Amino acid sequence: MTTLSETFRRPAQAALIALLASATLGFGTVALAQDEDLSDNEVCLECHADEERAAPDADSTRPQVHQPDGSFFVEDHEMWSCNDCHTYIEEIPHADGVTDMEVDCTNCHDEEPTK
């Protein structure tokens, strides 16, 4: 014969297992963030909205593309996604060393733009 405590214990175990399984699957979704659409600027801005966007200090001849608010100095650039220029970004979270890489403007321009 089943006691009252055993009757309530089994559904509680099942509920606990279901809760743990859903939490595990939920965290697994976060771990698979590389499935994000990298051509969507909003995906990039989830982390980078408050960052300063300036030309690298190492090259003073390179023009600054972004205004401090994140918009572009040259209107022609507005139609492109972040990933169109930052082609080395292939996953979220980004691979080690990616932040040290630079945009290659000659992917679109015939020669490297200068100030």
CYANA upper distance limits for C-alpha pairs under 8 A (distance plus 0.5 A):
  2 THR  CA      6 GLU  CA      6.83
  2 THR  CA      7 THR  CA      7.28
  3 THR  CA      7 THR  CA      6.96
  4 LEU  CA      8 PHE  CA      7.04
  5 SER  CA      9 ARG  CA      6.48
  6 GLU  CA     10 ARG  CA      6.92
  7 THR  CA     11 PRO  CA      7.87
  8 PHE  CA     12 ALA  CA      6.89
  9 ARG  CA     13 GLN  CA      6.68
 10 ARG  CA     14 ALA  CA      6.71
 11 PRO  CA     15 ALA  CA      6.52
 12 ALA  CA     16 LEU  CA      6.59
 13 GLN  CA     17 ILE  CA      6.63
 14 ALA  CA     18 ALA  CA      6.62
 15 ALA  CA     19 LEU  CA      6.57
 16 LEU  CA     20 LEU  CA      6.63
 17 ILE  CA     21 ALA  CA      6.53
 18 ALA  CA     22 SER  CA      6.62
 19 LEU  CA     23 ALA  CA      6.62
 20 LEU  CA     24 THR  CA      6.55
 21 ALA  CA     25 LEU  CA      6.69
 22 SER  CA     26 GLY  CA      6.47
 23 ALA  CA     27 PHE  CA      6.68
 24 THR  CA     28 GLY  CA      6.60
 25 LEU  CA     29 THR  CA      6.89
 26 GLY  CA     30 VAL  CA      7.45
 27 PHE  CA     31 ALA  CA      6.99
 28 GLY  CA     32 LEU  CA      6.90
 29 THR  CA     33 ALA  CA      7.39
 33 ALA  CA     91 GLU  CA      8.18
 33 ALA  CA     92 ILE  CA      6.13
 33 ALA  CA     93 PRO  CA      7.68
 34 GLN  CA     90 GLU  CA      8.33
 34 GLN  CA     91 GLU  CA      5.27
 34 GLN  CA     92 ILE  CA      5.31
 34 GLN  CA     93 PRO  CA      7.64
 35 ASP  CA     91 GLU  CA      8.47
 36 GLU  CA     43 VAL  CA      7.70
 36 GLU  CA     92 ILE  CA      7.98
 37 ASP  CA     43 VAL  CA      7.52
 38 LEU  CA     43 VAL  CA      7.10
 38 LEU  CA     44 CYS  CA      7.74
 38 LEU  CA     83 ASN  CA      6.74
 38 LEU  CA     90 GLU  CA      8.12
 38 LEU  CA     91 GLU  CA      8.34
 39 SER  CA     81 SER  CA      6.12
 39 SER  CA     82 CYS  CA      7.42
 39 SER  CA     83 ASN  CA      6.18
 39 SER  CA     84 ASP  CA      7.89
 40 ASP  CA     44 CYS  CA      7.71
 40 ASP  CA     81 SER  CA      7.05
 40 ASP  CA     82 CYS  CA      8.27
 41 ASN  CA     45 LEU  CA      6.68
 41 ASN  CA     81 SER  CA      6.25
 41 ASN  CA     82 CYS  CA      6.34
 41 ASN  CA     83 ASN  CA      8.42
 42 GLU  CA     46 GLU  CA      6.69
 43 VAL  CA     47 CYS  CA      8.34
 44 CYS  CA     48 HIS  CA      6.52
 44 CYS  CA     49 ALA  CA      8.22
 44 CYS  CA     82 CYS  CA      7.82
 45 LEU  CA     49 ALA  CA      4.93
 49 ALA  CA     70 GLY  CA      8.32
 52 GLU  CA     68 PRO  CA      6.87
 52 GLU  CA     70 GLY  CA      8.31
 53 ARG  CA     66 HIS  CA      6.20
 53 ARG  CA     67 GLN  CA      7.65
 53 ARG  CA     68 PRO  CA      6.84
 53 ARG  CA     70 GLY  CA      7.00
 54 ALA  CA     64 GLN  CA      6.18
 54 ALA  CA     65 VAL  CA      7.63
 54 ALA  CA     66 HIS  CA      6.80
 54 ALA  CA     67 GLN  CA      8.26
 54 ALA  CA     68 PRO  CA      8.11
 55 ALA  CA     59 ASP  CA      8.16
 55 ALA  CA     60 SER  CA      8.44
 55 ALA  CA     62 ARG  CA      7.04
 55 ALA  CA     63 PRO  CA      6.95
 55 ALA  CA     64 GLN  CA      5.23
 55 ALA  CA     65 VAL  CA      7.51
 56 PRO  CA     60 SER  CA      8.09
 56 PRO  CA     62 ARG  CA      8.27
 61 THR  CA    114 THR  CA      5.96
 61 THR  CA    115 LYS  CA      6.10
 62 ARG  CA    113 PRO  CA      7.17
 62 ARG  CA    114 THR  CA      5.55
 62 ARG  CA    115 LYS  CA      6.53
 63 PRO  CA    113 PRO  CA      7.37
 63 PRO  CA    114 THR  CA      6.15
 63 PRO  CA    115 LYS  CA      5.53
 64 GLN  CA     73 PHE  CA      8.20
 65 VAL  CA     72 PHE  CA      6.26
 65 VAL  CA     73 PHE  CA      6.26
 65 VAL  CA     74 VAL  CA      7.61
 66 HIS  CA     70 GLY  CA      5.95
 66 HIS  CA     71 SER  CA      6.08
 66 HIS  CA     72 PHE  CA      4.98
 66 HIS  CA     73 PHE  CA      6.39
 67 GLN  CA     71 SER  CA      5.75
 67 GLN  CA     72 PHE  CA      6.01
 67 GLN  CA     73 PHE  CA      6.41
 71 SER  CA     78 GLU  CA      8.19
 72 PHE  CA     77 HIS  CA      7.04
 72 PHE  CA     78 GLU  CA      6.97
 74 VAL  CA     78 GLU  CA      8.25
 80 TRP  CA     84 ASP  CA      6.55
 80 TRP  CA     85 CYS  CA      8.32
 81 SER  CA     85 CYS  CA      7.89
 82 CYS  CA     86 HIS  CA      6.48
 83 ASN  CA     87 THR  CA      5.78
 83 ASN  CA     88 TYR  CA      8.45
 83 ASN  CA     89 ILE  CA      7.19
 85 CYS  CA    103 VAL  CA      6.38
 85 CYS  CA    104 ASP  CA      7.66
 85 CYS  CA    105 CYS  CA      7.80
 86 HIS  CA    102 GLU  CA      8.14
 86 HIS  CA    103 VAL  CA      6.10
 87 THR  CA    103 VAL  CA      8.05
 88 TYR  CA     98 VAL  CA      7.57
 88 TYR  CA    101 MET  CA      8.12
 89 ILE  CA     94 HIS  CA      7.11
 89 ILE  CA     98 VAL  CA      7.59
 90 GLU  CA     94 HIS  CA      7.65
 91 GLU  CA     95 ALA  CA      7.54
 94 HIS  CA     98 VAL  CA      7.12
 97 GLY  CA    101 MET  CA      7.73
104 ASP  CA    112 GLU  CA      8.48
105 CYS  CA    109 HIS  CA      6.36
105 CYS  CA    111 GLU  CA      8.17
105 CYS  CA    112 GLU  CA      6.35
105 CYS  CA    113 PRO  CA      7.69
106 THR  CA    110 ASP  CA      6.27
106 THR  CA    111 GLU  CA      6.12
106 THR  CA    112 GLU  CA      6.20
109 HIS  CA    113 PRO  CA      7.96
